[in-house]
Amino acid sequence: MTPDLGQGGCAALEDGVVLARCLGDAILGGGGGGAESERIEAGLREYARIRRWRSAELIGTAYAVGFMQESSNALRSSL
């Protein structure tokens, strides 16, 4: 992720919270039985599913903002 939005730290905190919730649900919630390693894998898959689009949104927006900031002002001056 480029630093153009200043969201790296915030995204890391979000990642930590979501990861802890997903693993906590997988380990403590149990649900569906299975070996602990299978439940952990399921928790990690859920984490990836949840965070995928949020991360893509942040990366895409940061790229667009960085592109505009680094442009020769042709786009900004024509608006």
Backbone as CSV, one residue per row, in Angstrom:
resi,resn,N_x,N_y,N_z,CA_x,CA_y,CA_z,C_x,C_y,C_z
1,MET,0.852,-1.169,0.000,0.000,0.000,0.000,0.899,1.234,0.000
2,THR,0.620,2.148,-0.894,1.397,3.386,-0.911,0.958,4.264,0.254
3,PRO,1.804,5.189,0.681,1.493,5.991,1.871,0.618,7.208,1.595
4,ASP,-0.023,7.276,0.456,-0.736,8.487,0.080,-1.978,8.789,0.909
5,LEU,-2.556,7.804,1.546,-3.719,8.046,2.392,-3.353,8.043,3.869
6,GLY,-2.150,7.623,4.193,-1.746,7.535,5.595,-2.556,6.493,6.349
7,GLN,-2.964,5.419,5.687,-3.833,4.431,6.298,-3.128,3.128,6.663
8,GLY,-1.822,3.066,6.517,-1.116,1.820,6.807,-1.300,1.350,8.237
9,GLY,-1.123,2.247,9.183,-1.293,1.893,10.592,-2.725,1.535,10.930
10,CYS,-3.655,2.298,10.386,-5.072,2.015,10.629,-5.458,0.659,10.051
11,ALA,-4.971,0.364,8.856,-5.269,-0.921,8.235,-4.676,-2.060,9.063
12,ALA,-3.499,-1.852,9.618,-2.878,-2.880,10.456,-3.706,-3.121,11.717
13,LEU,-4.235,-2.057,12.315,-5.089,-2.221,13.490,-6.379,-2.958,13.125
14,GLU,-6.974,-2.589,12.000,-8.172,-3.288,11.540,-7.864,-4.769,11.316
15,ASP,-6.721,-5.055,10.681,-6.317,-6.437,10.436,-6.234,-7.214,11.752
16,GLY,-5.606,-6.611,12.743,-5.436,-7.276,14.034,-6.757,-7.592,14.709
17,VAL,-7.682,-6.628,14.672,-8.987,-6.832,15.299,-9.760,-7.943,14.584
18,VAL,-9.794,-7.879,13.264,-10.540,-8.880,12.501,-9.907,-10.262,12.654
19,LEU,-8.578,-10.329,12.626,-7.892,-11.613,12.800,-8.193,-12.211,14.167
20,ALA,-8.127,-11.381,15.209,-8.412,-11.876,16.561,-9.848,-12.388,16.662
21,ARG,-10.790,-11.672,16.067,-12.187,-12.114,16.108,-12.376,-13.432,15.366
22,CYS,-11.791,-13.515,14.177,-11.956,-14.735,13.378,-11.321,-15.935,14.060
23,LEU,-10.117,-15.772,14.594,-9.462,-16.897,15.274,-10.159,-17.224,16.589
24,GLY,-10.609,-16.199,17.305,-11.341,-16.445,18.547,-12.619,-17.219,18.301
25,ASP,-13.361,-16.813,17.274,-14.586,-17.538,16.926,-14.276,-18.974,16.517
26,ALA,-13.201,-19.144,15.751,-12.847,-20.483,15.273,-12.414,-21.391,16.421
27,ILE,-11.630,-20.869,17.345,-11.089,-21.704,18.426,-12.093,-21.877,19.560
28,LEU,-12.662,-20.768,20.020,-13.558,-20.841,21.166,-14.974,-21.231,20.772
29,GLY,-15.403,-20.735,19.601,-16.753,-21.046,19.152,-16.900,-22.515,18.822
30,GLY,-15.819,-23.110,18.384,-15.848,-24.531,18.065,-16.755,-24.843,16.889
31,GLY,-18.015,-24.801,17.066,-19.014,-25.034,16.037,-18.588,-25.991,14.939
32,GLY,-19.294,-27.035,14.741,-19.006,-27.951,13.649,-17.923,-28.962,13.969
33,GLY,-17.382,-28.920,15.169,-16.370,-29.904,15.543,-15.120,-29.791,14.701
34,GLY,-14.513,-30.913,14.394,-13.289,-30.922,13.608,-12.084,-30.664,14.482
35,ALA,-10.935,-30.965,13.924,-9.685,-30.737,14.639,-9.441,-29.251,14.801
36,GLU,-8.677,-28.908,15.822,-8.382,-27.498,16.076,-7.695,-26.853,14.879
37,SER,-6.791,-27.584,14.234,-6.089,-27.020,13.076,-7.060,-26.719,11.937
38,GLU,-8.088,-27.549,11.774,-9.102,-27.298,10.742,-9.914,-26.051,11.077
39,ARG,-10.221,-25.876,12.359,-10.974,-24.691,12.781,-10.141,-23.436,12.596
40,ILE,-8.837,-23.525,12.878,-7.955,-22.378,12.679,-7.872,-22.033,11.192
41,GLU,-7.752,-23.048,10.354,-7.743,-22.800,8.899,-9.015,-22.110,8.448
42,ALA,-10.130,-22.561,8.975,-11.416,-21.946,8.625,-11.452,-20.486,9.091
43,GLY,-10.908,-20.225,10.274,-10.840,-18.851,10.783,-9.968,-17.966,9.910
44,LEU,-8.859,-18.497,9.435,-7.974,-17.730,8.557,-8.619,-17.472,7.196
45,ARG,-9.362,-18.460,6.701,-10.093,-18.242,5.438,-11.145,-17.149,5.602
46,GLU,-11.820,-17.151,6.736,-12.835,-16.116,7.004,-12.173,-14.739,7.097
47,TYR,-11.031,-14.676,7.764,-10.277,-13.418,7.859,-9.922,-12.902,6.464
48,ALA,-9.408,-13.768,5.611,-9.036,-13.363,4.251,-10.258,-12.899,3.466
49,ARG,-11.383,-13.578,3.655,-12.609,-13.195,2.954,-13.069,-11.798,3.380
50,ILE,-13.011,-11.540,4.672,-13.470,-10.251,5.194,-12.544,-9.119,4.763
51,ARG,-11.244,-9.331,4.852,-10.279,-8.247,4.623,-9.950,-8.007,3.153
52,ARG,-10.225,-8.952,2.280,-9.825,-8.850,0.876,-10.313,-7.553,0.232
53,TRP,-11.596,-7.281,0.310,-12.132,-6.126,-0.420,-11.816,-4.807,0.272
54,ARG,-11.719,-4.821,1.593,-11.319,-3.592,2.303,-9.894,-3.227,1.913
55,SER,-9.015,-4.197,1.853,-7.627,-3.937,1.460,-7.547,-3.472,0.014
56,ALA,-8.311,-4.100,-0.868,-8.310,-3.699,-2.281,-8.800,-2.264,-2.435
57,GLU,-9.809,-1.903,-1.654,-10.330,-0.531,-1.692,-9.269,0.476,-1.251
58,LEU,-8.589,0.191,-0.148,-7.545,1.093,0.342,-6.390,1.217,-0.641
59,ILE,-5.966,0.099,-1.199,-4.846,0.107,-2.141,-5.208,0.883,-3.401
60,GLY,-6.399,0.631,-3.944,-6.835,1.323,-5.153,-6.983,2.819,-4.947
61,THR,-7.569,3.208,-3.830,-7.734,4.629,-3.540,-6.388,5.310,-3.323
62,ALA,-5.492,4.666,-2.595,-4.166,5.237,-2.367,-3.412,5.397,-3.685
63,TYR,-3.537,4.414,-4.568,-2.875,4.500,-5.876,-3.428,5.683,-6.678
64,ALA,-4.763,5.831,-6.696,-5.376,6.923,-7.451,-4.973,8.280,-6.899
65,VAL,-4.971,8.415,-5.586,-4.573,9.684,-4.964,-3.103,9.974,-5.261
66,GLY,-2.258,8.963,-5.142,-0.837,9.140,-5.439,-0.605,9.508,-6.891
67,PHE,-1.349,8.892,-7.791,-1.223,9.201,-9.211,-1.584,10.660,-9.477
68,MET,-2.661,11.115,-8.857,-3.069,12.513,-9.048,-2.052,13.477,-8.441
69,GLN,-1.508,13.130,-7.282,-0.526,13.999,-6.637,0.766,14.090,-7.431
70,GLU,1.139,13.009,-8.084,2.389,12.971,-8.824,2.240,13.387,-10.283
71,SER,1.012,13.653,-10.715,0.798,14.020,-12.114,1.347,15.416,-12.388
72,SER,1.375,15.767,-13.647,1.894,17.087,-14.040,0.831,18.183,-13.928
73,ASN,-0.191,17.905,-13.138,-1.282,18.841,-12.902,-2.198,19.032,-14.105
74,ALA,-1.995,18.287,-15.186,-2.849,18.429,-16.368,-4.301,18.042,-16.028
75,LEU,-4.467,16.984,-15.278,-5.799,16.534,-14.904,-6.446,17.523,-13.926
76,ARG,-5.709,17.914,-12.918,-6.282,18.818,-11.910,-6.568,20.198,-12.474
77,SER,-5.719,20.699,-13.364,-5.926,22.049,-13.892,-7.059,22.088,-14.904
78,SER,-7.418,20.921,-15.487,-8.504,20.929,-16.480,-9.862,20.850,-15.790
79,LEU,-9.887,20.538,-14.500,-11.163,20.447,-13.790,-11.540,21.767,-13.316
